Amino acid sequence: MDTAVTRTIGDGSLPGVEDPKTIAPRDARELSRQFFQRLTELEEGTHSYQYARNTLIEMNMSLVRFAAGRFRGRGDDMEDIVQTGMIGLIKAIDRFELAREVEFTSFALPYIVGEIKRFFRDTTWAVHVPRRLQELRVELAKAREELASRLDRDPTVAELATLMNLSEDEVVEAQIASNGYNSSSLDAALGGDGPEGGEAVLADFIGVEEEGLRLVEDFQSLAPLMAELSERDRQIIHLRFVEEATQAEIGEWLGCSQMHVSRLIKRIIVRLREGMLGELGCA
């Protein structure tokens, strides 16, 4: 780890990491603790805060690669799976608290795996396909990749059938079944004129789900909990999450430090979270 830490930044309390992506997992665990500690002390939006957050992301990319490896046999582009897992890693970093007294790896992996599973849930098998054909699709993808690398072109049905020891009809059936793996893009051109005068696309003819409807139930549960807060706590939540004021700006309004504001916000959120979970437990 000593060879990776080459300089310091800001007030000198953060170690500078030459190439965070090359940090060994064991060293990343120890360095991550230092960076998470400093995140609680730094003001959001500052150079030092962004440095700490970005370094945490890069240092822990090995977690994403580890999780993505579990889905290698699904026949999808690994790059897409890794990029999806990165979303989970970033969410975990933004929500992790040292006070939880758990290893970050244990906290982050469920977020990463959850995002990847959501990716498969949202993109896999738009229509029902027999399991035999689902499994055959994966074998077909592997065979096509192998032959394409050998032949330097797309293989024919006959060539795929020979390699897979199947009949040509079975290969064609698997190819047709693969069409059920992904639904059509909403940006797919349909021809003709769209509502704006341009080329019509599928999205022009599909209703839009109102995202706000999903929040109605949460708002109904949250409203009585918010009402139980003091006027000051409600104002803090309003400033932070509605007006998107920084912790430093809220501190100026309260006449206290940014660190104290951070502790106040965490206390309020914990109280609201416990109240919401209690509601779910009683439901």
C-alpha positions as a LaTeX table, in Angstrom:
\begin{tabular}{lrrr}
\hline
Residue & $x$ (\AA) & $y$ (\AA) & $z$ (\AA) \\
\hline
Met1 & 0.00 & 0.00 & 0.00 \\
Asp2 & 2.89 & 2.38 & 0.67 \\
Thr3 & 3.84 & 2.47 & $-3.01$ \\
Ala4 & 0.34 & 3.57 & $-4.00$ \\
Val5 & 0.16 & 6.52 & $-1.59$ \\
Thr6 & 2.33 & 9.19 & $-3.15$ \\
Arg7 & 1.01 & 12.60 & $-2.13$ \\
Thr8 & $-1.56$ & 14.47 & $-0.06$ \\
Ile9 & $-4.22$ & 16.98 & $-1.00$ \\
Gly10 & $-6.22$ & 19.77 & 0.62 \\
Asp11 & $-5.35$ & 20.05 & 4.29 \\
Gly12 & $-2.99$ & 17.07 & 4.05 \\
Ser13 & $-5.28$ & 14.71 & 5.97 \\
Leu14 & $-6.24$ & 12.64 & 2.91 \\
Pro15 & $-3.68$ & 10.31 & 1.38 \\
Gly16 & $-3.20$ & 10.84 & $-2.34$ \\
Val17 & $-3.59$ & 7.69 & $-4.39$ \\
Glu18 & $-1.67$ & 7.51 & $-7.67$ \\
Asp19 & $-3.97$ & 4.95 & $-9.34$ \\
Pro20 & $-6.90$ & 3.90 & $-7.12$ \\
Lys21 & $-7.92$ & 1.13 & $-9.53$ \\
Thr22 & $-4.68$ & $-0.77$ & $-8.81$ \\
Ile23 & $-5.08$ & $-0.82$ & $-5.02$ \\
Ala24 & $-5.26$ & $-4.38$ & $-3.68$ \\
Pro25 & $-8.63$ & $-5.25$ & $-2.04$ \\
Arg26 & $-7.02$ & $-5.65$ & 1.40 \\
Asp27 & $-5.39$ & $-2.22$ & 1.16 \\
Ala28 & $-8.60$ & $-0.74$ & $-0.28$ \\
Arg29 & $-10.52$ & $-1.78$ & 2.85 \\
Glu30 & $-8.15$ & 0.12 & 5.14 \\
Leu31 & $-7.90$ & 3.18 & 2.89 \\
Ser32 & $-11.67$ & 3.24 & 2.44 \\
Arg33 & $-12.15$ & 3.68 & 6.19 \\
Gln34 & $-9.94$ & 6.78 & 6.10 \\
Phe35 & $-11.78$ & 8.24 & 3.13 \\
Phe36 & $-15.24$ & 7.53 & 4.58 \\
Gln37 & $-14.18$ & 9.21 & 7.83 \\
Arg38 & $-13.07$ & 12.31 & 5.94 \\
Leu39 & $-16.32$ & 12.39 & 3.92 \\
Thr40 & $-18.20$ & 12.98 & 7.18 \\
Glu41 & $-15.95$ & 15.96 & 7.91 \\
Leu42 & $-15.78$ & 17.53 & 4.43 \\
Glu43 & $-18.33$ & 19.85 & 2.87 \\
Glu44 & $-20.19$ & 18.48 & $-0.13$ \\
Gly45 & $-19.20$ & 20.04 & $-3.42$ \\
Thr46 & $-15.65$ & 20.90 & $-2.40$ \\
His47 & $-12.61$ & 19.61 & $-4.29$ \\
Ser48 & $-11.53$ & 17.50 & $-1.32$ \\
Tyr49 & $-15.00$ & 15.94 & $-0.99$ \\
Gln50 & $-15.12$ & 15.03 & $-4.68$ \\
Tyr51 & $-11.58$ & 13.64 & $-4.50$ \\
Ala52 & $-12.50$ & 11.41 & $-1.56$ \\
Arg53 & $-15.73$ & 10.19 & $-3.17$ \\
Asn54 & $-14.20$ & 9.53 & $-6.60$ \\
Thr55 & $-11.23$ & 7.72 & $-5.05$ \\
Leu56 & $-13.59$ & 5.50 & $-3.05$ \\
Ile57 & $-15.41$ & 4.59 & $-6.25$ \\
Glu58 & $-12.22$ & 3.69 & $-8.11$ \\
Met59 & $-10.64$ & 1.83 & $-5.19$ \\
Asn60 & $-13.68$ & $-0.43$ & $-4.82$ \\
Met61 & $-14.27$ & $-1.24$ & $-8.47$ \\
Ser62 & $-12.90$ & $-4.73$ & $-7.76$ \\
Leu63 & $-16.15$ & $-5.38$ & $-5.83$ \\
Val64 & $-18.11$ & $-4.69$ & $-9.00$ \\
Arg65 & $-15.92$ & $-6.98$ & $-11.09$ \\
Phe66 & $-16.26$ & $-9.71$ & $-8.44$ \\
Ala67 & $-20.06$ & $-9.41$ & $-8.40$ \\
Ala68 & $-20.30$ & $-9.18$ & $-12.19$ \\
Gly69 & $-18.28$ & $-12.39$ & $-12.53$ \\
Arg70 & $-21.18$ & $-14.30$ & $-11.00$ \\
Phe71 & $-23.27$ & $-13.42$ & $-14.07$ \\
Arg72 & $-20.64$ & $-14.21$ & $-16.71$ \\
Gly73 & $-22.55$ & $-17.21$ & $-18.05$ \\
Arg74 & $-25.71$ & $-15.23$ & $-18.84$ \\
Gly75 & $-24.51$ & $-14.41$ & $-22.36$ \\
Asp76 & $-24.72$ & $-10.64$ & $-21.92$ \\
Asp77 & $-22.00$ & $-8.09$ & $-22.59$ \\
Met78 & $-19.85$ & $-8.02$ & $-19.46$ \\
Glu79 & $-19.20$ & $-4.32$ & $-19.96$ \\
Asp80 & $-22.94$ & $-3.62$ & $-19.60$ \\
Ile81 & $-23.07$ & $-5.74$ & $-16.44$ \\
Val82 & $-20.06$ & $-3.96$ & $-14.91$ \\
Gln83 & $-21.46$ & $-0.52$ & $-15.74$ \\
Thr84 & $-24.74$ & $-1.49$ & $-14.09$ \\
Gly85 & $-22.88$ & $-2.76$ & $-11.01$ \\
Met86 & $-21.08$ & 0.60 & $-10.79$ \\
Ile87 & $-24.44$ & 2.26 & $-10.17$ \\
Gly88 & $-24.91$ & 0.00 & $-7.15$ \\
Leu89 & $-21.38$ & 0.79 & $-5.91$ \\
Ile90 & $-22.00$ & 4.53 & $-6.10$ \\
Lys91 & $-25.30$ & 4.19 & $-4.25$ \\
Ala92 & $-23.56$ & 2.17 & $-1.54$ \\
Ile93 & $-20.80$ & 4.78 & $-1.13$ \\
Asp94 & $-23.33$ & 7.61 & $-0.86$ \\
Arg95 & $-25.36$ & 5.72 & 1.77 \\
Phe96 & $-22.62$ & 4.07 & 3.83 \\
Glu97 & $-22.00$ & 5.25 & 7.39 \\
Leu98 & $-19.03$ & 4.20 & 9.52 \\
Ala99 & $-21.35$ & 4.21 & 12.52 \\
Arg100 & $-22.97$ & 1.06 & 11.13 \\
Glu101 & $-19.85$ & $-0.83$ & 12.29 \\
Val102 & $-19.94$ & $-3.18$ & 9.30 \\
Glu103 & $-17.34$ & $-3.68$ & 6.59 \\
Phe104 & $-18.04$ & $-1.61$ & 3.50 \\
Thr105 & $-17.66$ & $-4.71$ & 1.31 \\
Ser106 & $-20.49$ & $-6.43$ & 3.19 \\
Phe107 & $-22.63$ & $-3.31$ & 2.87 \\
Ala108 & $-21.87$ & $-2.65$ & $-0.81$ \\
Leu109 & $-22.22$ & $-6.10$ & $-2.37$ \\
Pro110 & $-26.03$ & $-6.32$ & $-1.92$ \\
Tyr111 & $-26.37$ & $-2.92$ & $-3.62$ \\
Ile112 & $-24.15$ & $-4.01$ & $-6.52$ \\
Val113 & $-25.77$ & $-7.41$ & $-6.99$ \\
Gly114 & $-29.21$ & $-5.84$ & $-6.62$ \\
Glu115 & $-28.56$ & $-3.39$ & $-9.45$ \\
Ile116 & $-27.28$ & $-6.17$ & $-11.71$ \\
Lys117 & $-30.29$ & $-8.37$ & $-10.95$ \\
Arg118 & $-32.56$ & $-5.40$ & $-11.64$ \\
Phe119 & $-30.78$ & $-4.97$ & $-14.98$ \\
Phe120 & $-31.57$ & $-8.57$ & $-15.91$ \\
Arg121 & $-35.12$ & $-8.27$ & $-14.60$ \\
Asp122 & $-35.76$ & $-5.17$ & $-16.71$ \\
Thr123 & $-34.05$ & $-6.36$ & $-19.92$ \\
Thr124 & $-34.29$ & $-10.13$ & $-19.93$ \\
Trp125 & $-36.94$ & $-12.16$ & $-21.74$ \\
Ala126 & $-39.60$ & $-9.66$ & $-22.68$ \\
Val127 & $-41.89$ & $-12.58$ & $-23.55$ \\
His128 & $-42.17$ & $-16.07$ & $-22.10$ \\
Val129 & $-39.67$ & $-18.48$ & $-23.65$ \\
Pro130 & $-39.26$ & $-22.16$ & $-22.62$ \\
Arg131 & $-36.30$ & $-22.76$ & $-20.34$ \\
Arg132 & $-34.73$ & $-25.14$ & $-22.88$ \\
Leu133 & $-34.55$ & $-22.31$ & $-25.42$ \\
Gln134 & $-33.32$ & $-19.81$ & $-22.82$ \\
Glu135 & $-30.38$ & $-22.10$ & $-22.07$ \\
Leu136 & $-29.83$ & $-22.75$ & $-25.78$ \\
Arg137 & $-29.63$ & $-19.00$ & $-26.40$ \\
Val138 & $-26.60$ & $-18.74$ & $-24.09$ \\
Glu139 & $-24.87$ & $-21.64$ & $-25.89$ \\
Leu140 & $-25.72$ & $-20.04$ & $-29.22$ \\
Ala141 & $-24.15$ & $-16.74$ & $-28.16$ \\
Lys142 & $-20.94$ & $-18.54$ & $-27.11$ \\
Ala143 & $-20.79$ & $-20.54$ & $-30.34$ \\
Arg144 & $-21.37$ & $-17.44$ & $-32.47$ \\
Glu145 & $-18.60$ & $-15.57$ & $-30.66$ \\
Glu146 & $-16.17$ & $-18.47$ & $-31.04$ \\
Leu147 & $-16.84$ & $-18.93$ & $-34.75$ \\
Ala148 & $-16.81$ & $-15.21$ & $-35.47$ \\
Ser149 & $-13.32$ & $-14.93$ & $-33.94$ \\
Arg150 & $-12.13$ & $-17.92$ & $-35.98$ \\
Leu151 & $-13.72$ & $-16.96$ & $-39.30$ \\
Asp152 & $-13.49$ & $-13.17$ & $-38.95$ \\
Arg153 & $-17.16$ & $-12.95$ & $-40.05$ \\
Asp154 & $-20.62$ & $-13.87$ & $-38.83$ \\
Pro155 & $-21.09$ & $-17.65$ & $-38.94$ \\
Thr156 & $-23.85$ & $-19.28$ & $-40.98$ \\
Val157 & $-26.65$ & $-21.38$ & $-39.51$ \\
Ala158 & $-25.00$ & $-24.52$ & $-40.89$ \\
Glu159 & $-21.68$ & $-23.67$ & $-39.24$ \\
Leu160 & $-23.38$ & $-22.98$ & $-35.91$ \\
Ala161 & $-25.30$ & $-26.23$ & $-36.15$ \\
Thr162 & $-22.12$ & $-28.22$ & $-36.77$ \\
Leu163 & $-20.26$ & $-26.67$ & $-33.83$ \\
Met164 & $-23.20$ & $-27.06$ & $-31.43$ \\
Asn165 & $-24.06$ & $-30.56$ & $-32.67$ \\
Leu166 & $-27.62$ & $-29.50$ & $-33.41$ \\
Ser167 & $-29.85$ & $-29.51$ & $-36.45$ \\
Glu168 & $-30.18$ & $-26.32$ & $-38.44$ \\
Asp169 & $-33.85$ & $-26.16$ & $-37.46$ \\
Glu170 & $-32.88$ & $-26.15$ & $-33.77$ \\
Val171 & $-30.39$ & $-23.33$ & $-34.35$ \\
Val172 & $-33.02$ & $-21.28$ & $-36.17$ \\
Glu173 & $-35.49$ & $-21.94$ & $-33.34$ \\
Ala174 & $-32.94$ & $-20.67$ & $-30.82$ \\
Gln175 & $-32.30$ & $-17.57$ & $-32.91$ \\
Ile176 & $-36.02$ & $-16.82$ & $-33.09$ \\
Ala177 & $-36.35$ & $-17.36$ & $-29.34$ \\
Ser178 & $-33.55$ & $-14.85$ & $-28.77$ \\
Asn179 & $-35.86$ & $-12.17$ & $-30.11$ \\
Gly180 & $-37.84$ & $-12.56$ & $-26.89$ \\
Tyr181 & $-34.80$ & $-11.65$ & $-24.83$ \\
Asn182 & $-35.00$ & $-7.89$ & $-25.40$ \\
Ser183 & $-38.04$ & $-5.81$ & $-26.20$ \\
Ser184 & $-37.94$ & $-3.25$ & $-28.99$ \\
Ser185 & $-36.37$ & 0.12 & $-28.31$ \\
Leu186 & $-38.81$ & 2.95 & $-27.67$ \\
Asp187 & $-36.68$ & 4.97 & $-30.10$ \\
Ala188 & $-37.18$ & 2.45 & $-32.90$ \\
Ala189 & $-38.29$ & 4.25 & $-36.07$ \\
Leu190 & $-41.71$ & 3.22 & $-37.35$ \\
Gly191 & $-41.94$ & 5.40 & $-40.43$ \\
Gly192 & $-44.43$ & 8.18 & $-41.02$ \\
Asp193 & $-44.73$ & 11.45 & $-39.14$ \\
Gly194 & $-44.61$ & 11.74 & $-35.35$ \\
Pro195 & $-46.56$ & 14.24 & $-33.20$ \\
Glu196 & $-43.74$ & 16.79 & $-33.44$ \\
Gly197 & $-43.56$ & 16.55 & $-37.22$ \\
Gly198 & $-40.43$ & 14.38 & $-37.24$ \\
Glu199 & $-40.10$ & 10.65 & $-37.90$ \\
Ala200 & $-42.46$ & 8.58 & $-35.78$ \\
Val201 & $-40.95$ & 6.29 & $-33.14$ \\
Leu202 & $-42.53$ & 3.62 & $-30.94$ \\
Ala203 & $-42.53$ & 5.91 & $-27.88$ \\
Asp204 & $-44.94$ & 8.28 & $-29.66$ \\
Phe205 & $-47.67$ & 5.66 & $-29.38$ \\
Ile206 & $-47.09$ & 4.37 & $-25.86$ \\
Gly207 & $-48.48$ & 5.94 & $-22.71$ \\
Val208 & $-46.06$ & 7.14 & $-20.05$ \\
Glu209 & $-46.18$ & 5.79 & $-16.51$ \\
Glu210 & $-46.34$ & 8.60 & $-13.98$ \\
Glu211 & $-43.35$ & 8.08 & $-11.70$ \\
Gly212 & $-44.91$ & 10.25 & $-9.01$ \\
Leu213 & $-47.67$ & 7.69 & $-8.43$ \\
Arg214 & $-45.11$ & 5.31 & $-6.91$ \\
Leu215 & $-44.37$ & 7.90 & $-4.23$ \\
Val216 & $-47.95$ & 8.45 & $-3.10$ \\
Glu217 & $-47.94$ & 5.60 & $-0.59$ \\
Asp218 & $-44.57$ & 6.68 & 0.81 \\
Phe219 & $-45.76$ & 10.26 & 1.17 \\
Gln220 & $-48.85$ & 9.11 & 3.04 \\
Ser221 & $-46.70$ & 7.17 & 5.50 \\
Leu222 & $-44.16$ & 9.96 & 5.83 \\
Ala223 & $-46.59$ & 12.85 & 6.38 \\
Pro224 & $-47.58$ & 12.00 & 9.99 \\
Leu225 & $-43.92$ & 11.33 & 10.86 \\
Met226 & $-42.94$ & 14.75 & 9.51 \\
Ala227 & $-45.73$ & 16.32 & 11.53 \\
Glu228 & $-44.20$ & 14.88 & 14.71 \\
Leu229 & $-40.88$ & 16.66 & 14.05 \\
Ser230 & $-40.10$ & 20.00 & 15.60 \\
Glu231 & $-40.42$ & 23.12 & 13.46 \\
Arg232 & $-36.62$ & 23.39 & 13.27 \\
Asp233 & $-36.19$ & 19.76 & 12.12 \\
Arg234 & $-38.85$ & 20.18 & 9.44 \\
Gln235 & $-37.12$ & 23.33 & 8.22 \\
Ile236 & $-33.77$ & 21.53 & 8.07 \\
Ile237 & $-35.27$ & 18.72 & 5.98 \\
His238 & $-36.97$ & 21.28 & 3.71 \\
Leu239 & $-33.76$ & 23.23 & 3.18 \\
Arg240 & $-31.65$ & 20.14 & 2.53 \\
Phe241 & $-33.91$ & 18.03 & 0.34 \\
Val242 & $-36.36$ & 20.50 & $-1.20$ \\
Glu243 & $-34.29$ & 23.64 & $-1.67$ \\
Glu244 & $-31.10$ & 21.51 & $-1.92$ \\
Ala245 & $-29.13$ & 23.83 & 0.35 \\
Thr246 & $-25.65$ & 22.66 & 1.38 \\
Gln247 & $-24.92$ & 21.69 & 4.95 \\
Ala248 & $-22.76$ & 24.80 & 5.26 \\
Glu249 & $-25.66$ & 27.04 & 4.17 \\
Ile250 & $-27.98$ & 25.36 & 6.66 \\
Gly251 & $-25.30$ & 25.85 & 9.32 \\
Glu252 & $-25.29$ & 29.60 & 8.62 \\
Trp253 & $-29.08$ & 29.69 & 9.02 \\
Leu254 & $-28.90$ & 27.75 & 12.31 \\
Gly255 & $-25.79$ & 29.47 & 13.56 \\
Cys256 & $-23.83$ & 26.24 & 13.97 \\
Ser257 & $-21.10$ & 24.26 & 12.23 \\
Gln258 & $-21.50$ & 22.12 & 9.13 \\
Met259 & $-20.50$ & 19.07 & 11.19 \\
His260 & $-23.34$ & 19.73 & 13.64 \\
Val261 & $-25.79$ & 20.07 & 10.73 \\
Ser262 & $-24.59$ & 16.71 & 9.39 \\
Arg263 & $-25.29$ & 15.07 & 12.74 \\
Leu264 & $-28.73$ & 16.72 & 12.94 \\
Ile265 & $-29.70$ & 15.52 & 9.47 \\
Lys266 & $-28.57$ & 11.97 & 10.20 \\
Arg267 & $-30.55$ & 11.95 & 13.46 \\
Ile268 & $-33.70$ & 13.19 & 11.72 \\
Ile269 & $-33.36$ & 10.69 & 8.86 \\
Val270 & $-32.82$ & 7.81 & 11.28 \\
Arg271 & $-35.97$ & 8.81 & 13.13 \\
Leu272 & $-38.01$ & 8.99 & 9.92 \\
Arg273 & $-36.56$ & 5.72 & 8.61 \\
Glu274 & $-37.38$ & 3.89 & 11.82 \\
Gly275 & $-40.89$ & 5.29 & 11.67 \\
Met276 & $-41.33$ & 4.16 & 8.05 \\
Leu277 & $-39.98$ & 0.69 & 8.79 \\
Gly278 & $-42.32$ & 0.46 & 11.76 \\
Glu279 & $-45.23$ & 1.26 & 9.46 \\
Leu280 & $-44.15$ & $-1.49$ & 7.07 \\
Gly281 & $-43.77$ & $-3.95$ & 9.92 \\
Cys282 & $-47.31$ & $-3.29$ & 11.08 \\
Ala283 & $-48.78$ & $-3.51$ & 7.58 \\
\hline
\end{tabular}
